[in-house]
Amino acid sequence: MRNVVLISACVAVLMGCSQPKQESNMNNQETTLTQEWDKVFPKSDKVEHKKITFHNRYGIELVADMYVPQNAQGKLAAIAVSGPFGAVKEQTSGLYAQHMAERGFLTIAFDPSFTGESGGEPRRMASPDINTEDFLAAVDYLSNLENVDPEKIGIIGICGWGGMSINAAALDPRIKATVASTMYDMSKVTVEGYFASENTPAQRMEKRKAIATQRTIDYKTGSYKRAGGVIDPLPDDAPWFVKDYYDYYKTPRGYHKRSGNSNDGWNVIGCQSFLNQPLLCYANEITTPVLLIHGEKAHSRYFSEYAFEKMTGKKCDGKSMIDGKKEILIIPNAVHTDLYDDRAGVIPYDKIEAFFKENLK
């Protein structure tokens, strides 16, 4: 496991998988939109659903599922949703979007650049800039819809896209309210490893060297080594949170054929930029409301606690807390993946609905 983490700290988020590597050709690939319902959750009869596309400022076309309340009239408040890191809109983000549409919001769940049905070449790359921009592009799109009030737009970022959503909120005052659920700070985990276990200059240099070496090889071969998604088969001695990831991504509960986490993961060099591009530098200057949601027993809880401290200067020490427009909500006994779907029944949809209705009015 350590060898894979040194190759790319990004893979730590995908469980440090040591399964055989896959290759991704450097040539452009055509993406086609799937029109039939292929989500890992059932379709609601309370909303209208359709596929839409929009583009970011880099010219990358993004694909999203739009959910609109049945019989909706007038201009609606809107929410853009994305995440988790390495997932697709047919998984968690679509579920959140559909639930929020049932509660009266126009929502879109989008595949970030380089993933799923969205464009961007080569596939399975990640970028702190471009993937934050994806949220801003979603706001561009929503702001121009006739049935959306451009003064009532919020975002939801899940897992690794929780950090992106906070970064987006720090950049764009059009975002009036932000929810980050079971968030990861991708730059923090890439630079430090889990729980600061790789937080020395020497360890970071080993990561830099490994990625640099892989870049040379990739260029020579004309293909990108894939780091592997969730480890499969699952070792008996796998950490408990790796077993939780497996239970979601590698079983019928959450498996999807376009999901990197469910299949061959990110490119080994895919997360290189996170080594020197922190996400939350100016989180303390966000003036709009932010709600952080995390499970009490989640291995990743410290990311939300760190973000709350960055925004407010206050430590929450594992407890729910409100400081002005910033709030952290700790869900008792929940683990990281309990906030991925409805199996555990702990995603606080009522709270999210109330938060957006209060702040998108």
QUIGI-V949785 format. One record per residue. N is the residue number from 1. PHI is phi in radians with two decimals (* if undefined). BURIAL is b if it has 16 or more other C-alpha atoms within 10 Angstrom, else e. Layout:
n=N phi=PHI burial=BURIAL
n=N phi=PHI burial=BURIAL
This chain:
n=1 phi=* burial=e
n=2 phi=-1.04 burial=e
n=3 phi=-1.08 burial=e
n=4 phi=-1.20 burial=b
n=5 phi=-1.08 burial=b
n=6 phi=-1.20 burial=b
n=7 phi=-1.13 burial=b
n=8 phi=-2.76 burial=b
n=9 phi=-1.10 burial=b
n=10 phi=-0.97 burial=b
n=11 phi=-1.16 burial=b
n=12 phi=-1.00 burial=b
n=13 phi=-1.21 burial=b
n=14 phi=-1.75 burial=b
n=15 phi=1.31 burial=b
n=16 phi=0.96 burial=b
n=17 phi=-1.11 burial=b
n=18 phi=-1.99 burial=b
n=19 phi=-1.28 burial=b
n=20 phi=-0.98 burial=e
n=21 phi=-1.36 burial=b
n=22 phi=-1.83 burial=b
n=23 phi=-2.13 burial=b
n=24 phi=-2.07 burial=b
n=25 phi=-1.17 burial=e
n=26 phi=-1.35 burial=e
n=27 phi=-1.24 burial=e
n=28 phi=-1.08 burial=e
n=29 phi=-2.20 burial=e
n=30 phi=-1.41 burial=e
n=31 phi=-1.97 burial=e
n=32 phi=-2.09 burial=e
n=33 phi=-1.48 burial=e
n=34 phi=-1.47 burial=e
n=35 phi=-1.59 burial=e
n=36 phi=-1.34 burial=e
n=37 phi=-1.22 burial=e
n=38 phi=-2.31 burial=e
n=39 phi=-1.42 burial=b
n=40 phi=-1.58 burial=b
n=41 phi=-2.24 burial=b
n=42 phi=-1.24 burial=e
n=43 phi=-1.34 burial=e
n=44 phi=-1.45 burial=e
n=45 phi=-1.60 burial=e
n=46 phi=-1.75 burial=b
n=47 phi=-2.34 burial=b
n=48 phi=-1.62 burial=b
n=49 phi=-2.25 burial=b
n=50 phi=-2.74 burial=e
n=51 phi=-1.49 burial=e
n=52 phi=-2.38 burial=e
n=53 phi=-2.30 burial=b
n=54 phi=-2.67 burial=b
n=55 phi=-2.22 burial=b
n=56 phi=-1.64 burial=b
n=57 phi=-1.28 burial=e
n=58 phi=-1.63 burial=e
n=59 phi=1.44 burial=e
n=60 phi=-1.43 burial=b
n=61 phi=-1.43 burial=b
n=62 phi=-1.87 burial=b
n=63 phi=-1.96 burial=b
n=64 phi=-2.43 burial=b
n=65 phi=-1.71 burial=b
n=66 phi=-1.76 burial=b
n=67 phi=-2.13 burial=b
n=68 phi=-2.19 burial=b
n=69 phi=-0.99 burial=b
n=70 phi=-1.00 burial=e
n=71 phi=1.07 burial=e
n=72 phi=-1.18 burial=e
n=73 phi=-2.32 burial=e
n=74 phi=1.32 burial=e
n=75 phi=-1.49 burial=e
n=76 phi=-1.83 burial=b
n=77 phi=-1.25 burial=b
n=78 phi=-2.28 burial=b
n=79 phi=-2.39 burial=b
n=80 phi=-1.79 burial=b
n=81 phi=-2.25 burial=b
n=82 phi=-2.70 burial=b
n=83 phi=2.00 burial=b
n=84 phi=-1.24 burial=b
n=85 phi=-1.20 burial=b
n=86 phi=1.65 burial=b
n=87 phi=-1.75 burial=b
n=88 phi=-2.26 burial=b
n=89 phi=-1.16 burial=b
n=90 phi=-1.35 burial=b
n=91 phi=-1.85 burial=b
n=92 phi=-1.09 burial=b
n=93 phi=-1.09 burial=b
n=94 phi=-1.13 burial=b
n=95 phi=-1.09 burial=b
n=96 phi=-1.03 burial=b
n=97 phi=-1.09 burial=b
n=98 phi=-1.15 burial=b
n=99 phi=-1.06 burial=b
n=100 phi=-1.21 burial=b
n=101 phi=-1.17 burial=b
n=102 phi=-1.04 burial=b
n=103 phi=-1.73 burial=b
n=104 phi=1.93 burial=b
n=105 phi=-1.74 burial=b
n=106 phi=-1.41 burial=b
n=107 phi=-2.30 burial=b
n=108 phi=-2.28 burial=b
n=109 phi=-1.96 burial=b
n=110 phi=-2.03 burial=b
n=111 phi=-1.41 burial=b
n=112 phi=-1.14 burial=b
n=113 phi=-0.90 burial=b
n=114 phi=1.32 burial=b
n=115 phi=-2.32 burial=b
n=116 phi=0.96 burial=b
n=117 phi=-1.55 burial=b
n=118 phi=-1.28 burial=b
n=119 phi=-1.44 burial=b
n=120 phi=1.86 burial=b
n=121 phi=-2.19 burial=b
n=122 phi=-1.30 burial=b
n=123 phi=-1.26 burial=b
n=124 phi=1.03 burial=b
n=125 phi=-1.80 burial=b
n=126 phi=-2.30 burial=b
n=127 phi=-2.58 burial=b
n=128 phi=-1.05 burial=b
n=129 phi=-1.37 burial=e
n=130 phi=-1.12 burial=b
n=131 phi=-1.31 burial=b
n=132 phi=-1.22 burial=b
n=133 phi=-0.99 burial=b
n=134 phi=-0.99 burial=b
n=135 phi=-1.13 burial=b
n=136 phi=-1.12 burial=b
n=137 phi=-1.14 burial=b
n=138 phi=-1.08 burial=b
n=139 phi=-1.17 burial=b
n=140 phi=-0.92 burial=b
n=141 phi=-1.10 burial=b
n=142 phi=-1.11 burial=b
n=143 phi=-1.12 burial=b
n=144 phi=-1.82 burial=e
n=145 phi=-1.41 burial=e
n=146 phi=-1.12 burial=e
n=147 phi=-1.72 burial=b
n=148 phi=-2.11 burial=b
n=149 phi=-1.44 burial=b
n=150 phi=-1.15 burial=b
n=151 phi=-1.57 burial=e
n=152 phi=-2.29 burial=b
n=153 phi=-2.12 burial=b
n=154 phi=-2.22 burial=b
n=155 phi=-2.40 burial=b
n=156 phi=-2.21 burial=b
n=157 phi=-2.00 burial=b
n=158 phi=-2.04 burial=b
n=159 phi=0.97 burial=b
n=160 phi=-1.08 burial=b
n=161 phi=-1.43 burial=b
n=162 phi=-1.15 burial=b
n=163 phi=-1.09 burial=b
n=164 phi=-1.11 burial=b
n=165 phi=-1.16 burial=b
n=166 phi=-1.16 burial=b
n=167 phi=-1.06 burial=b
n=168 phi=-1.13 burial=b
n=169 phi=-1.10 burial=b
n=170 phi=-1.26 burial=b
n=171 phi=-1.66 burial=b
n=172 phi=-2.22 burial=e
n=173 phi=-1.23 burial=e
n=174 phi=-1.19 burial=b
n=175 phi=-1.39 burial=b
n=176 phi=-1.53 burial=b
n=177 phi=-2.81 burial=b
n=178 phi=-2.33 burial=b
n=179 phi=-2.03 burial=b
n=180 phi=-2.07 burial=b
n=181 phi=-1.90 burial=b
n=182 phi=0.76 burial=b
n=183 phi=-1.29 burial=b
n=184 phi=-1.98 burial=b
n=185 phi=-1.69 burial=b
n=186 phi=-1.13 burial=b
n=187 phi=-1.22 burial=b
n=188 phi=-1.12 burial=b
n=189 phi=-1.25 burial=b
n=190 phi=-1.24 burial=b
n=191 phi=-1.28 burial=b
n=192 phi=-1.82 burial=b
n=193 phi=1.32 burial=b
n=194 phi=-1.11 burial=b
n=195 phi=0.91 burial=e
n=196 phi=1.01 burial=e
n=197 phi=-1.35 burial=e
n=198 phi=-2.28 burial=b
n=199 phi=-1.80 burial=b
n=200 phi=-2.18 burial=e
n=201 phi=-0.98 burial=e
n=202 phi=-1.14 burial=e
n=203 phi=-1.17 burial=b
n=204 phi=-1.14 burial=b
n=205 phi=-1.12 burial=e
n=206 phi=-1.09 burial=e
n=207 phi=-1.12 burial=b
n=208 phi=-1.04 burial=b
n=209 phi=-1.11 burial=e
n=210 phi=-1.10 burial=b
n=211 phi=-1.18 burial=b
n=212 phi=-1.06 burial=e
n=213 phi=-1.07 burial=e
n=214 phi=-1.15 burial=b
n=215 phi=-1.05 burial=b
n=216 phi=-1.07 burial=e
n=217 phi=-1.14 burial=e
n=218 phi=-1.05 burial=b
n=219 phi=-1.13 burial=e
n=220 phi=-1.16 burial=e
n=221 phi=-1.49 burial=e
n=222 phi=1.29 burial=e
n=223 phi=-2.57 burial=b
n=224 phi=-1.93 burial=b
n=225 phi=-1.22 burial=b
n=226 phi=-1.60 burial=b
n=227 phi=-1.47 burial=b
n=228 phi=1.65 burial=b
n=229 phi=-1.49 burial=b
n=230 phi=-1.12 burial=b
n=231 phi=-1.02 burial=b
n=232 phi=-2.70 burial=e
n=233 phi=-1.26 burial=e
n=234 phi=-1.45 burial=e
n=235 phi=-1.15 burial=e
n=236 phi=-1.08 burial=e
n=237 phi=-1.68 burial=e
n=238 phi=-1.09 burial=e
n=239 phi=-0.98 burial=e
n=240 phi=-1.05 burial=e
n=241 phi=-1.28 burial=b
n=242 phi=-1.15 burial=b
n=243 phi=-1.10 burial=b
n=244 phi=-1.12 burial=e
n=245 phi=-1.06 burial=b
n=246 phi=-1.02 burial=b
n=247 phi=-1.08 burial=b
n=248 phi=-1.56 burial=b
n=249 phi=-1.37 burial=b
n=250 phi=-1.91 burial=b
n=251 phi=-2.17 burial=e
n=252 phi=-0.98 burial=e
n=253 phi=-0.97 burial=e
n=254 phi=-2.48 burial=b
n=255 phi=-1.08 burial=b
n=256 phi=-2.48 burial=b
n=257 phi=-1.15 burial=e
n=258 phi=-1.68 burial=b
n=259 phi=-1.40 burial=b
n=260 phi=-1.07 burial=b
n=261 phi=-1.12 burial=b
n=262 phi=-1.38 burial=b
n=263 phi=-2.24 burial=b
n=264 phi=-1.79 burial=b
n=265 phi=1.34 burial=b
n=266 phi=-1.43 burial=b
n=267 phi=-1.11 burial=b
n=268 phi=-0.97 burial=b
n=269 phi=-1.57 burial=b
n=270 phi=-1.08 burial=b
n=271 phi=-1.91 burial=b
n=272 phi=-0.97 burial=b
n=273 phi=-1.08 burial=e
n=274 phi=-1.14 burial=b
n=275 phi=-1.15 burial=b
n=276 phi=-2.46 burial=e
n=277 phi=-2.36 burial=b
n=278 phi=-1.14 burial=b
n=279 phi=-1.56 burial=b
n=280 phi=-1.86 burial=b
n=281 phi=-0.93 burial=e
n=282 phi=-2.00 burial=e
n=283 phi=-1.04 burial=b
n=284 phi=-1.21 burial=e
n=285 phi=-1.73 burial=e
n=286 phi=-1.24 burial=b
n=287 phi=-1.72 burial=b
n=288 phi=-1.58 burial=b
n=289 phi=-1.16 burial=b
n=290 phi=-2.33 burial=b
n=291 phi=-2.02 burial=b
n=292 phi=-1.77 burial=b
n=293 phi=-2.17 burial=b
n=294 phi=-2.63 burial=b
n=295 phi=-1.38 burial=b
n=296 phi=-1.04 burial=b
n=297 phi=-1.69 burial=b
n=298 phi=-1.21 burial=b
n=299 phi=-1.07 burial=b
n=300 phi=-1.67 burial=b
n=301 phi=-0.96 burial=b
n=302 phi=-1.12 burial=b
n=303 phi=-1.16 burial=b
n=304 phi=-1.17 burial=b
n=305 phi=-1.11 burial=b
n=306 phi=-1.12 burial=b
n=307 phi=-1.11 burial=b
n=308 phi=-1.09 burial=b
n=309 phi=-1.15 burial=b
n=310 phi=-1.08 burial=b
n=311 phi=-1.39 burial=b
n=312 phi=-2.06 burial=b
n=313 phi=1.39 burial=e
n=314 phi=-2.11 burial=e
n=315 phi=-1.59 burial=e
n=316 phi=-1.80 burial=b
n=317 phi=0.89 burial=e
n=318 phi=1.35 burial=b
n=319 phi=-2.09 burial=e
n=320 phi=-1.12 burial=b
n=321 phi=-2.73 burial=b
n=322 phi=-2.16 burial=e
n=323 phi=-2.39 burial=e
n=324 phi=1.09 burial=e
n=325 phi=-1.58 burial=e
n=326 phi=-1.94 burial=b
n=327 phi=-2.45 burial=b
n=328 phi=-2.10 burial=b
n=329 phi=-2.00 burial=b
n=330 phi=-1.73 burial=b
n=331 phi=-1.55 burial=b
n=332 phi=-0.97 burial=e
n=333 phi=1.17 burial=e
n=334 phi=-1.42 burial=b
n=335 phi=-1.73 burial=b
n=336 phi=-0.95 burial=b
n=337 phi=-1.39 burial=b
n=338 phi=-1.10 burial=b
n=339 phi=-1.66 burial=b
n=340 phi=-1.57 burial=b
n=341 phi=-2.65 burial=b
n=342 phi=-1.66 burial=e
n=343 phi=-1.05 burial=e
n=344 phi=-1.44 burial=e
n=345 phi=1.19 burial=e
n=346 phi=-2.02 burial=b
n=347 phi=-1.13 burial=b
n=348 phi=-1.45 burial=e
n=349 phi=-1.04 burial=e
n=350 phi=-1.06 burial=e
n=351 phi=-1.14 burial=e
n=352 phi=-1.11 burial=b
n=353 phi=-1.03 burial=b
n=354 phi=-1.10 burial=e
n=355 phi=-1.07 burial=b
n=356 phi=-1.27 burial=b
n=357 phi=-1.16 burial=b
n=358 phi=-1.25 burial=e
n=359 phi=-1.86 burial=b
n=360 phi=-2.04 burial=b
n=361 phi=-2.27 burial=e
